Amino acid sequence: MLRGPAATSDLEPNNKTKRVRSILLLLVFFFTSQTYATPGQPLSAQGWQRQVVTFSVALYYLSPPSADPAKAARTLAADPRFAMKVVEKPSKAAQDHALLQVADSRNAARDYTPPSLESLRYFGRGLTMEQAQALQKAPRVIILTFAHPASQATAHLRRAEAFVAELVRQGQAIIWDEETREAFTPQVWESSRLRSWEADTPDVARQIVYHAYNNDGQTRVISLGMAKFGLPDLVINDTVWSLNTPLGTAMSSVGQQLVESGPANDKGLLEFRISGFRHAGARKRLREGVLAGGSGQGRVRLLEAPAEEGDPDNTLVALHFDTYPGSGTTERQTNFVKAVFGAKPDEVIGVRPNNALREASERARLQLPALQKAFQRGLSPGELLLVKAPFATTDDRREFMWVEVMEWTGEQIKGMLRSDPRFVPSLKAGQIVDVQQAEVFDYLHRWPDGRTEGNETAKLLK
């Protein structure tokens, strides 16, 4: 079986190559009156206000359908439940009415290339391997492009998703969400998309997806799918893998706040309070991510961000944490996470050096050359490498703390301090520090599937 729907806080590898389409009718026009800010500046009020929302969903038929699905789509659009006007291409009329474009191809490989097997490994929601392989040779694809007033984006999005579900009931197909780049079986589309709504309030995390990937030694996280709400997609730059889960929860919270309550203020500031969300399911799930000491409410600054290759065709706003203390980006991110979502307390152990401990440390240090080579080749998305190193205390002793590796050149290691120092007041968790390889005491290597290696000294310390 391929991997099924991910938890909403999971951060997946970013597919950096966009698939090329050759159906010329699918030139999507956004018809906005937006005035964009420059990167690093807040969006203006006009910049947040899109006039028309457009997005596409493709239906890949794994075998020739018994009835004409394009004709069925046009007929279903006239149903009073959906009330969509079928057009040749989206137009400015979508400022006032819901429009639907139906494109039909009997040569999917040529006209609307199916997602690759590699992509489906991560974003095939409920697909079996047999379905994924059959999708590569789909004999027919129907592309539905929806356009409607941005002022009614959530209501029309729910209607569009119900329309897709109804259409595939008439002829089984695999559903491709072009905005989030995910493929769904009809059953998972129903359970993860349709059933996640509460009246006209969406669980935003069920409607979008997050990609995270290594970016010059640091991690970049980006959402895909916010355009379906007529809103910018969200970005977090210059972070580390160990903060993925809480920062993913932060992105979910910001997305829910934007959809439920509207944009940031004219300085880009947005406040959220998880307990105040209208969607009960989202509220419950997000509150479960708050540990002891976390308030469940926070503030971020949303500033326009430049796009990179593979990003969605949408305005981007980056989350900044400058209202939280810290001398650098990761330190402010760490303090934001602690204040909003809490943190597990560090385990502090006092110990005198002994032969067994020295031997365990030496065994760990023998692995460092191989670890350096693996790191320089590039870690997989979600793969972590930490080293434990000593830092001088104010009373001439040493406090050993974990550092998440971000750079490793020669004998020099640079990374983010994971621990909260007890006896080194000049350092804070989240701060970027330098470590000499010769001083490394232990290491911890964690793979994306949760397997770990190293931490040789842990049992002895305990």
C-alpha positions as CSV (number, residue, x, y, z in Angstrom):
1,M,0.0,0.0,0.0
2,L,1.1,3.5,-0.7
3,R,1.2,5.9,2.2
4,G,-2.2,7.2,3.2
5,P,-3.3,10.6,4.4
6,A,-0.7,12.3,6.6
7,A,-1.4,13.9,9.9
8,T,-2.1,17.6,9.5
9,S,1.1,18.6,11.3
10,D,3.3,16.3,9.1
11,L,5.6,18.2,6.8
12,E,6.4,16.5,3.6
13,P,9.3,16.7,1.1
14,N,8.8,19.4,-1.4
15,N,8.4,18.3,-5.1
16,K,10.6,20.9,-6.7
17,T,9.6,20.1,-10.3
18,K,6.2,21.2,-11.5
19,R,4.4,19.0,-14.0
20,V,4.0,20.5,-17.5
21,R,0.5,20.8,-19.0
22,S,-0.3,21.1,-22.6
23,I,-4.0,21.8,-22.6
24,L,-4.0,25.4,-23.7
25,L,-7.6,26.0,-22.6
26,L,-6.4,25.7,-19.0
27,L,-4.9,29.2,-18.9
28,V,-6.3,30.3,-15.6
29,F,-7.0,34.0,-15.1
30,F,-7.2,35.4,-11.6
31,F,-8.6,38.8,-12.4
32,T,-7.6,40.6,-9.3
33,S,-7.1,44.2,-8.4
34,Q,-4.3,43.3,-6.1
35,T,-1.4,45.8,-5.5
36,Y,1.5,43.7,-4.3
37,A,4.0,44.8,-1.7
38,T,7.7,44.2,-2.1
39,P,9.2,41.2,-0.4
40,G,9.7,41.9,3.3
41,Q,6.8,44.3,3.5
42,P,3.2,43.7,4.7
43,L,0.5,43.2,2.0
44,S,-1.8,46.2,1.8
45,A,-5.5,45.8,2.4
46,Q,-6.0,45.7,-1.3
47,G,-3.3,43.0,-1.6
48,W,-5.3,40.7,0.6
49,Q,-8.5,41.1,-1.4
50,R,-8.7,38.9,-4.5
51,Q,-11.8,39.3,-6.6
52,V,-12.0,35.8,-8.2
53,V,-10.8,32.4,-7.0
54,T,-9.9,29.8,-9.5
55,F,-8.5,26.3,-9.1
56,S,-8.4,23.0,-11.0
57,V,-9.2,19.4,-10.1
58,A,-8.5,16.5,-12.5
59,L,-10.3,13.2,-12.7
60,Y,-8.1,10.3,-14.0
61,Y,-10.1,7.3,-15.2
62,L,-8.1,4.1,-14.8
63,S,-10.3,2.4,-17.4
64,P,-12.6,3.8,-20.1
65,P,-15.7,5.1,-18.4
66,S,-19.0,3.6,-19.4
67,A,-20.7,7.0,-19.7
68,D,-19.2,10.3,-21.0
69,P,-17.8,12.0,-17.8
70,A,-17.5,15.4,-19.6
71,K,-21.2,15.4,-20.5
72,A,-22.0,14.2,-17.0
73,A,-20.1,17.1,-15.5
74,R,-21.9,19.7,-17.7
75,T,-25.3,18.1,-16.7
76,L,-24.4,18.1,-13.0
77,A,-23.3,21.7,-13.1
78,A,-26.9,22.7,-13.9
79,D,-28.2,20.9,-10.8
80,P,-29.6,23.5,-8.3
81,R,-27.3,22.1,-5.6
82,F,-24.3,23.4,-7.6
83,A,-25.7,26.1,-10.0
84,M,-22.5,26.5,-12.0
85,K,-22.4,28.0,-15.4
86,V,-20.3,26.0,-17.9
87,V,-18.0,28.2,-19.9
88,E,-15.2,27.8,-22.4
89,K,-12.7,29.5,-20.1
90,P,-12.9,31.4,-16.8
91,S,-13.8,35.1,-17.2
92,K,-14.5,38.2,-15.2
93,A,-18.1,37.0,-14.9
94,A,-16.8,34.8,-12.0
95,Q,-16.7,38.0,-9.9
96,D,-20.5,37.6,-9.7
97,H,-21.3,33.9,-10.6
98,A,-19.8,30.4,-10.1
99,L,-18.3,29.2,-13.4
100,L,-17.0,25.8,-14.5
101,Q,-14.7,24.9,-17.3
102,V,-14.6,21.3,-18.4
103,A,-11.6,20.1,-20.5
104,D,-11.5,16.5,-21.8
105,S,-8.6,14.5,-23.0
106,R,-8.4,10.9,-24.2
107,N,-4.6,11.1,-24.1
108,A,-3.7,12.0,-20.5
109,A,0.0,11.2,-20.9
110,R,0.3,13.9,-23.6
111,D,-2.2,16.5,-22.4
112,Y,-2.2,16.4,-18.6
113,T,0.7,14.3,-17.4
114,P,-0.3,12.0,-14.5
115,P,1.7,12.5,-11.2
116,S,4.8,10.3,-11.0
117,L,5.1,7.2,-8.9
118,E,7.6,9.1,-6.7
119,S,5.2,11.9,-6.1
120,L,2.4,9.4,-5.3
121,R,4.7,7.8,-2.6
122,Y,4.2,11.0,-0.6
123,F,1.0,12.4,-1.9
124,G,-1.1,9.4,-3.0
125,R,-3.9,9.5,-0.5
126,G,-5.3,6.0,-0.1
127,L,-4.0,4.7,-3.4
128,T,-2.7,1.2,-3.7
129,M,0.4,0.5,-5.8
130,E,-1.8,-1.1,-8.5
131,Q,-3.8,2.1,-8.7
132,A,-0.7,4.3,-8.8
133,Q,0.7,2.2,-11.6
134,A,-2.6,2.2,-13.5
135,L,-2.7,6.0,-13.1
136,Q,0.4,6.3,-15.3
137,K,-1.5,4.9,-18.2
138,A,-4.9,6.5,-17.5
139,P,-6.9,6.4,-20.8
140,R,-8.9,9.5,-20.1
141,V,-8.7,12.6,-17.9
142,I,-11.3,15.3,-17.2
143,I,-10.0,18.7,-15.9
144,L,-12.5,20.8,-14.0
145,T,-11.6,24.5,-13.5
146,F,-13.7,26.3,-10.9
147,A,-14.0,30.1,-10.8
148,H,-16.2,32.0,-8.3
149,P,-16.3,35.3,-6.3
150,A,-13.5,35.4,-3.7
151,S,-15.9,36.9,-1.2
152,Q,-17.7,33.5,-1.1
153,A,-14.7,31.4,-1.4
154,T,-15.3,28.9,1.4
155,A,-19.0,28.2,0.5
156,H,-18.0,27.7,-3.2
157,L,-15.0,25.5,-2.3
158,R,-17.3,23.2,-0.3
159,R,-19.7,23.1,-3.2
160,A,-16.9,22.3,-5.7
161,E,-15.7,19.5,-3.5
162,A,-19.2,18.0,-3.2
163,F,-19.5,18.4,-7.0
164,V,-16.3,16.3,-7.6
165,A,-17.5,13.7,-5.1
166,E,-20.8,13.4,-6.9
167,L,-19.2,13.2,-10.3
168,V,-16.8,10.4,-9.4
169,R,-19.7,8.3,-7.9
170,Q,-21.1,8.1,-11.4
171,G,-17.8,6.7,-12.7
172,Q,-14.8,5.7,-10.5
173,A,-11.7,7.9,-11.0
174,I,-8.6,9.1,-9.1
175,I,-9.0,12.7,-8.1
176,W,-6.0,15.1,-8.5
177,D,-6.0,18.4,-6.6
178,E,-3.8,20.7,-8.7
179,E,-3.4,23.3,-6.0
180,T,-2.1,20.9,-3.3
181,R,-0.6,18.4,-5.8
182,E,-2.3,15.4,-4.1
183,A,-4.1,12.4,-5.5
184,F,-7.1,10.9,-3.8
185,T,-9.3,7.8,-4.1
186,P,-13.0,8.8,-4.0
187,Q,-13.3,7.3,-0.5
188,V,-10.5,9.4,0.9
189,W,-11.7,12.5,-0.8
190,E,-15.0,12.1,0.9
191,S,-13.5,11.4,4.3
192,S,-10.6,13.9,4.4
193,R,-12.2,16.7,2.4
194,L,-16.0,16.6,2.5
195,R,-16.5,15.3,6.0
196,S,-14.0,17.7,7.5
197,W,-16.3,20.7,7.1
198,E,-18.5,22.0,9.9
199,A,-21.3,23.8,8.1
200,D,-19.4,26.3,5.9
201,T,-16.3,26.4,8.1
202,P,-13.4,24.3,6.9
203,D,-10.7,22.5,8.8
204,V,-8.1,24.4,6.8
205,A,-5.3,21.9,7.5
206,R,-7.4,19.2,5.7
207,Q,-7.7,21.5,2.6
208,I,-4.0,22.3,2.2
209,V,-0.6,20.6,2.4
210,Y,2.8,21.5,3.7
211,H,6.1,20.9,1.9
212,A,9.4,21.1,3.8
213,Y,12.8,20.7,2.3
214,N,16.5,21.3,2.9
215,N,17.5,24.8,1.6
216,D,21.2,25.6,1.8
217,G,21.7,23.8,5.1
218,Q,18.4,25.1,6.6
219,T,14.8,24.1,6.2
220,R,12.1,25.9,4.3
221,V,8.4,25.1,4.8
222,I,5.6,26.2,2.5
223,S,1.9,25.6,2.2
224,L,0.1,24.7,-1.0
225,G,-3.7,25.2,-1.4
226,M,-4.5,28.6,0.4
227,A,-5.3,30.0,-3.1
228,K,-8.5,28.0,-2.9
229,F,-9.6,30.4,-0.2
230,G,-8.4,33.5,-2.1
231,L,-5.5,33.8,0.3
232,P,-1.7,33.8,0.1
233,D,0.3,30.7,0.8
234,L,2.4,30.6,4.0
235,V,6.2,30.2,4.2
236,I,8.6,29.7,7.1
237,N,12.2,30.3,6.1
238,D,15.5,29.5,7.8
239,T,14.3,26.9,10.3
240,V,15.5,23.5,11.3
241,W,13.9,20.0,11.1
242,S,13.4,19.6,14.9
243,L,11.0,22.5,14.9
244,N,8.9,21.1,12.0
245,T,6.1,19.7,14.1
246,P,5.4,22.8,16.3
247,L,5.9,25.2,13.4
248,G,3.6,23.0,11.3
249,T,1.0,23.4,14.0
250,A,1.7,27.2,13.9
251,M,1.0,27.3,10.1
252,S,-2.2,25.3,10.6
253,S,-3.3,27.8,13.3
254,V,-2.4,30.9,11.1
255,G,-4.3,29.3,8.2
256,Q,-7.3,28.6,10.3
257,Q,-7.3,32.2,11.7
258,L,-7.0,33.8,8.2
259,V,-9.9,31.8,6.8
260,E,-12.1,32.2,9.8
261,S,-11.3,35.9,10.7
262,G,-9.6,37.6,7.8
263,P,-6.2,39.1,7.1
264,A,-3.4,40.6,9.1
265,N,-3.4,44.2,10.1
266,D,-1.6,46.9,8.1
267,K,1.6,46.1,9.9
268,G,1.3,42.5,9.0
269,L,0.6,41.4,12.5
270,L,-1.8,38.5,13.0
271,E,-2.9,37.1,16.4
272,F,-4.5,33.7,16.9
273,R,-6.0,31.9,19.8
274,I,-6.6,28.2,19.3
275,S,-9.4,28.0,21.8
276,G,-11.3,30.7,19.8
277,F,-11.5,28.8,16.5
278,R,-15.0,28.1,15.4
279,H,-14.2,24.7,13.8
280,A,-14.5,22.3,16.8
281,G,-12.4,19.5,15.2
282,A,-9.5,21.8,14.3
283,R,-9.7,23.5,17.7
284,K,-9.5,20.1,19.5
285,R,-6.6,18.8,17.3
286,L,-4.5,21.9,17.6
287,R,-5.0,22.2,21.3
288,E,-3.7,18.6,21.6
289,G,-0.4,19.9,20.2
290,V,0.0,22.4,23.1
291,L,2.3,21.0,25.8
292,A,2.8,22.1,29.4
293,G,3.7,25.8,29.6
294,G,2.2,26.7,26.3
295,S,-0.5,29.3,26.1
296,G,-2.2,28.2,22.9
297,Q,-2.2,31.7,21.5
298,G,0.4,33.7,19.7
299,R,1.3,36.5,17.3
300,V,3.2,36.4,14.0
301,R,4.0,39.0,11.4
302,L,3.1,38.1,7.8
303,L,5.4,39.8,5.2
304,E,5.4,39.2,1.5
305,A,8.1,36.6,0.5
306,P,9.8,36.0,-2.9
307,A,8.8,32.8,-4.7
308,E,11.3,30.0,-5.4
309,E,11.2,27.3,-8.1
310,G,8.4,24.8,-7.5
311,D,6.4,27.2,-5.3
312,P,2.6,27.5,-5.9
313,D,1.4,30.2,-8.4
314,N,0.2,32.4,-5.6
315,T,1.2,35.3,-3.5
316,L,3.4,34.2,-0.6
317,V,3.7,35.6,2.9
318,A,6.4,34.5,5.3
319,L,5.8,34.0,9.1
320,H,8.1,36.2,11.1
321,F,8.5,35.8,14.9
322,D,10.0,39.2,15.7
323,T,7.7,39.9,18.6
324,Y,9.4,37.1,20.5
325,P,12.9,37.6,22.2
326,G,16.0,36.3,20.6
327,S,19.2,37.3,18.9
328,G,18.6,35.3,15.7
329,T,15.8,33.7,13.6
330,T,15.9,30.2,15.1
331,E,16.1,31.5,18.7
332,R,13.0,33.6,18.1
333,Q,11.3,30.6,16.5
334,T,12.2,28.5,19.5
335,N,10.9,31.1,22.0
336,F,7.7,31.4,20.0
337,V,7.2,27.6,20.1
338,K,7.8,27.5,23.9
339,A,5.4,30.4,24.6
340,V,2.6,29.1,22.4
341,F,3.0,25.3,22.3
342,G,5.2,24.6,25.4
343,A,8.1,22.2,25.5
344,K,9.1,19.0,27.3
345,P,11.6,19.9,30.1
346,D,15.2,19.1,29.5
347,E,16.6,16.1,31.4
348,V,19.7,17.3,33.3
349,I,22.1,14.8,34.7
350,G,25.1,15.5,36.8
351,V,27.9,12.9,36.4
352,R,31.6,12.4,37.1
353,P,33.7,11.1,34.2
354,N,34.5,7.4,34.3
355,N,36.1,4.8,32.1
356,A,32.9,3.3,30.8
357,L,31.6,6.8,29.8
358,R,34.8,7.7,28.1
359,E,34.7,4.4,26.1
360,A,31.1,5.0,25.1
361,S,32.0,8.5,23.9
362,E,35.0,7.2,22.0
363,R,32.8,4.6,20.2
364,A,30.5,7.4,19.2
365,R,33.3,9.6,18.0
366,L,34.6,6.9,15.7
367,Q,31.5,7.4,13.6
368,L,32.0,11.1,13.1
369,P,33.9,10.9,9.8
370,A,31.2,8.8,8.2
371,L,28.5,11.0,9.6
372,Q,30.2,14.1,8.2
373,K,30.2,12.5,4.7
374,A,26.6,11.5,5.0
375,F,25.7,15.1,6.1
376,Q,27.6,16.7,3.2
377,R,25.9,14.3,0.7
378,G,22.6,15.8,2.0
379,L,20.1,14.5,4.5
380,S,16.7,13.3,3.5
381,P,13.7,15.4,4.4
382,G,12.9,14.8,8.0
383,E,16.4,13.3,8.8
384,L,18.1,14.8,11.8
385,L,21.7,14.8,13.0
386,L,22.6,16.1,16.4
387,V,25.9,16.2,18.3
388,K,26.5,16.6,22.0
389,A,29.2,19.1,22.9
390,P,30.6,20.8,26.1
391,F,30.2,24.5,26.8
392,A,32.1,26.3,29.5
393,T,30.1,27.3,32.6
394,T,30.7,30.3,34.8
395,D,32.4,28.2,37.5
396,D,35.0,26.6,35.1
397,R,33.1,23.4,34.6
398,R,31.4,22.0,31.4
399,E,27.7,21.6,30.5
400,F,27.1,19.1,27.7
401,M,24.2,20.0,25.4
402,W,22.7,18.9,22.1
403,V,23.3,20.9,18.9
404,E,21.3,20.2,15.7
405,V,23.8,20.2,12.8
406,M,23.3,22.8,10.1
407,E,26.8,23.1,8.6
408,W,29.8,20.8,8.9
409,T,33.0,22.0,7.2
410,G,36.3,20.4,8.1
411,E,36.5,20.3,11.9
412,Q,33.9,23.1,12.3
413,I,30.3,22.3,13.1
414,K,27.6,25.0,13.1
415,G,24.1,24.3,14.5
416,M,21.2,25.2,16.6
417,L,21.4,24.7,20.3
418,R,18.6,22.4,21.3
419,S,19.0,22.4,25.0
420,D,18.2,25.1,27.5
421,P,21.5,25.9,29.4
422,R,21.4,25.8,33.1
423,F,24.9,27.1,33.9
424,V,25.8,29.0,30.7
425,P,23.8,32.3,31.0
426,S,25.3,33.6,27.7
427,L,23.5,31.0,25.7
428,K,19.9,30.3,24.9
429,A,18.0,27.4,23.3
430,G,17.6,28.1,19.6
431,Q,20.8,30.1,19.3
432,I,23.3,29.2,16.5
433,V,26.6,28.0,18.0
434,D,29.9,26.6,16.8
435,V,31.4,23.3,17.9
436,Q,34.8,21.8,17.2
437,Q,34.5,18.2,15.9
438,A,37.3,17.2,18.3
439,E,35.1,18.2,21.3
440,V,32.0,16.2,20.2
441,F,31.0,13.9,23.1
442,D,28.2,11.9,21.4
443,Y,25.8,12.0,18.4
444,L,22.2,11.2,17.6
445,H,21.2,10.3,14.0
446,R,17.4,10.1,13.4
447,W,15.8,9.0,10.2
448,P,12.4,10.2,8.8
449,D,10.8,6.9,9.8
450,G,11.8,7.4,13.5
451,R,14.8,5.0,13.6
452,T,17.7,6.3,15.6
453,E,21.4,5.6,15.9
454,G,24.0,6.8,18.4
455,N,23.5,8.4,21.8
456,E,26.0,5.9,23.1
457,T,26.4,7.5,26.4
458,A,22.7,7.9,27.3
459,K,22.3,4.6,29.2
460,L,25.4,5.2,31.2
461,L,24.4,8.7,32.1
462,K,21.0,7.5,33.4
